[in-house]
Amino acid sequence: MATHKDKPQVVVLGGNFAGLGAAQKIRDYAGDACEITLIERKAYLDFIPNIPLEAFEGRDPAVTMHMDLLSALAKDNIHFVQAEILGLDIDAKTVKIRPNERPGAPEYARGYDYVVIALGAKLAYDDIEGFAEHGHTVSDAFHANRLIDFLENDYQGGPIVVGSDRFEQGHKGRPDWLPTALAACEGPPVEIALSLAHWLGERNKGGPKDITLFTPAELIAEDAGEKVVGKLLEAAGSMGFNYVNKVEGIKRLTKEGIEFTDGRSLPAELKIVLPNWKPHDFLKGLSVSDEVGFIVTDMRMRNPDHPEVFSCGDAAALTVPKLGAIGHQECDVVGRQIAGDLGRLSEAEANKEWHPEVICIGDMGGGKGFYIHATSWFGGDIQELRMGKMPYMQKLAYKEIFFRNNGRVPSWGVPISEWSIETLLPS
Ligand SMILES: Cc1cc2nc3c(=O)[nH]c(=O)nc-3n(C[C@H](O)[C@H](O)[C@H](O)COP(=O)(O)OP(=O)(O)OC[C@H]3O[C@@H](n4cnc5c(N)ncnc54)[C@H](O)[C@@H]3O)c2cc1C
């Protein structure tokens, strides 16, 4: 498909939640005022938040959690380039790419008028000593299937630890209202511990008392707020889970257990960990990045020094915690901003305020889930926690709606979910 070179060229880097969402929002608000090209190494979207649930319910996430990206993009006349992104030249306004359908392709430079950096973060398991030999996780299909295989065939009923390594957040350009997080995203470890306990129980292989949740922070999932976490920990404690906080980080994993950087250690036959969410190496050192490599933006997701550079999702420095739900909110901001620049939205519409919110629905096993809605991390006063069948059903329904609508969740989707859970379920 040829591009119209006379129109402003918007290039979106990354095609998972934030990349696809931003490209669609730009099309929604800017209409045909620009050409949009999305560059991504794989031709599918990976629905990461439901990977643990799928694995514990016996489905292979590689079969059930991949959504065709090309047909979704074609519906909105968004060009797709399958390539590995190698670097950016911010002054020359170019992206360096290598097509990756067949090995052997040379490097190409791709120019842009606007670039949206939606490349997520790398999950740095390779920084954890002993992970390959002794560690497990569920953040992708490979590791989820490897974990289920271990549980089915090798697990002997010994102690289990579940938790996160220390997250390194940048400081450059960070607003005062955004606190320092010691872990990037702690909904997943809570979810994994709960659903794993159910999985073990069903097979008479163990239960909550065998599992210790650990966190580098004072409080696990601290971005959900003290009230929510207090209730979560009370519920988990009454089920029999063990809990260890302020471990600082993971020193190494061994056959016998886990060692923390604060000097403590725990015996563990099974170690399920989430690592540091680290920016991609080629983003570090760019004039638009903070000192670790996350992209610095204002509340409009625009870099203050390079107004043609936007970022959303996990790659953006403002996205803390690293949650798909926050990336989703940011995509709308990006779409409005670019449409405003291109004269398709009024200033008021383009600059509509963004109010970040933590929204997280996690699986608990046995057809139940937990729902967290909080703004306290960002200085607000919302701290809602609900548990029961409805959050579980909504977690499944959200994925179903997302896939059926090519990644477009109707505007009433999130509000109706919030309203129904918060109104109909007791707190
Ligand atoms: C186990 C687990 C459970 C989670 N559960 C939830 C949940 O319940 N709710 C929630 O809101 N969030 C959840 N999250 C977080 C959520 O998955 C992320 O916040 C979300 O995926 C971020 O979206 P993104 O598009 O910014 O980045 P990503 O999803 O990481 O996508 C980045 C994209 O960029 C592409 N890319 C990267 N580098 C290159 C390159 N060099 N060249 C070409 N392409 C490249 C990648 O292939 C990828 O498609 C969970 C995370 C994990 C690990």
PDBQT file of the ligand as one rigid body, heavy atoms in Angstrom, charges set to zero:
ROOT
HETATM    1  C1  LIG A 501       2.091 -11.228  33.868  1.00  0.00    +0.000 C 
HETATM    2  C2  LIG A 501       1.582  -9.845  33.621  1.00  0.00    +0.000 A 
HETATM    3  C3  LIG A 501       0.253  -9.538  33.915  1.00  0.00    +0.000 A 
HETATM    4  C4  LIG A 501      -0.231  -8.247  33.706  1.00  0.00    +0.000 A 
HETATM    5  N1  LIG A 501      -1.529  -7.969  34.039  1.00  0.00    +0.000 NA
HETATM    6  C5  LIG A 501      -2.031  -6.743  33.796  1.00  0.00    +0.000 A 
HETATM    7  C6  LIG A 501      -3.396  -6.446  34.095  1.00  0.00    +0.000 A 
HETATM    8  O1  LIG A 501      -4.150  -7.294  34.599  1.00  0.00    +0.000 OA
HETATM    9  N2  LIG A 501      -3.854  -5.205  33.789  1.00  0.00    +0.000 N 
HETATM   10  C7  LIG A 501      -3.055  -4.253  33.220  1.00  0.00    +0.000 A 
HETATM   11  O2  LIG A 501      -3.529  -3.140  32.965  1.00  0.00    +0.000 OA
HETATM   12  N3  LIG A 501      -1.736  -4.488  32.948  1.00  0.00    +0.000 NA
HETATM   13  C8  LIG A 501      -1.224  -5.712  33.221  1.00  0.00    +0.000 A 
HETATM   14  N4  LIG A 501       0.086  -5.973  32.926  1.00  0.00    +0.000 N 
HETATM   15  C9  LIG A 501       0.917  -4.916  32.329  1.00  0.00    +0.000 C 
HETATM   16  C10 LIG A 501       0.667  -4.823  30.834  1.00  0.00    +0.000 C 
HETATM   17  O3  LIG A 501       0.886  -6.066  30.213  1.00  0.00    +0.000 OA
HETATM   18  C11 LIG A 501       1.600  -3.764  30.215  1.00  0.00    +0.000 C 
HETATM   19  O4  LIG A 501       1.446  -2.557  30.920  1.00  0.00    +0.000 OA
HETATM   20  C12 LIG A 501       1.253  -3.555  28.761  1.00  0.00    +0.000 C 
HETATM   21  O5  LIG A 501       1.496  -4.724  28.017  1.00  0.00    +0.000 OA
HETATM   22  C13 LIG A 501       2.071  -2.389  28.195  1.00  0.00    +0.000 C 
HETATM   23  O6  LIG A 501       1.698  -2.174  26.866  1.00  0.00    +0.000 OA
HETATM   24  P1  LIG A 501       2.738  -1.477  25.860  1.00  0.00    +0.000 P 
HETATM   25  O7  LIG A 501       2.080  -1.536  24.520  1.00  0.00    +0.000 OA
HETATM   26  O8  LIG A 501       3.176  -0.196  26.400  1.00  0.00    +0.000 OA
HETATM   27  O9  LIG A 501       4.018  -2.410  25.888  1.00  0.00    +0.000 OA
HETATM   28  P2  LIG A 501       4.166  -3.955  25.426  1.00  0.00    +0.000 P 
HETATM   29  O10 LIG A 501       2.899  -4.698  25.677  1.00  0.00    +0.000 OA
HETATM   30  O11 LIG A 501       5.404  -4.442  26.068  1.00  0.00    +0.000 OA
HETATM   31  O12 LIG A 501       4.374  -3.817  23.868  1.00  0.00    +0.000 OA
HETATM   32  C14 LIG A 501       5.527  -3.281  23.285  1.00  0.00    +0.000 C 
HETATM   33  C15 LIG A 501       5.542  -3.718  21.827  1.00  0.00    +0.000 C 
HETATM   34  O13 LIG A 501       6.689  -3.171  21.202  1.00  0.00    +0.000 OA
HETATM   35  C16 LIG A 501       7.309  -4.193  20.422  1.00  0.00    +0.000 C 
HETATM   36  N5  LIG A 501       8.740  -3.918  20.370  1.00  0.00    +0.000 N 
HETATM   37  C17 LIG A 501       9.561  -3.706  21.429  1.00  0.00    +0.000 A 
HETATM   38  N6  LIG A 501      10.804  -3.467  21.007  1.00  0.00    +0.000 NA
HETATM   39  C18 LIG A 501      10.792  -3.546  19.659  1.00  0.00    +0.000 A 
HETATM   40  C19 LIG A 501      11.785  -3.392  18.665  1.00  0.00    +0.000 A 
HETATM   41  N7  LIG A 501      13.056  -3.110  18.953  1.00  0.00    +0.000 N 
HETATM   42  N8  LIG A 501      11.402  -3.533  17.371  1.00  0.00    +0.000 NA
HETATM   43  C20 LIG A 501      10.111  -3.828  17.045  1.00  0.00    +0.000 A 
HETATM   44  N9  LIG A 501       9.131  -3.959  17.941  1.00  0.00    +0.000 NA
HETATM   45  C21 LIG A 501       9.470  -3.831  19.248  1.00  0.00    +0.000 A 
HETATM   46  C22 LIG A 501       7.024  -5.487  21.162  1.00  0.00    +0.000 C 
HETATM   47  O14 LIG A 501       7.102  -6.603  20.283  1.00  0.00    +0.000 OA
HETATM   48  C23 LIG A 501       5.615  -5.235  21.685  1.00  0.00    +0.000 C 
HETATM   49  O15 LIG A 501       4.620  -5.681  20.796  1.00  0.00    +0.000 OA
HETATM   50  C24 LIG A 501       0.614  -7.248  33.155  1.00  0.00    +0.000 A 
HETATM   51  C25 LIG A 501       1.944  -7.554  32.841  1.00  0.00    +0.000 A 
HETATM   52  C26 LIG A 501       2.430  -8.838  33.072  1.00  0.00    +0.000 A 
HETATM   53  C27 LIG A 501       3.862  -9.150  32.722  1.00  0.00    +0.000 C 
ENDROOT
TORSDOF 0
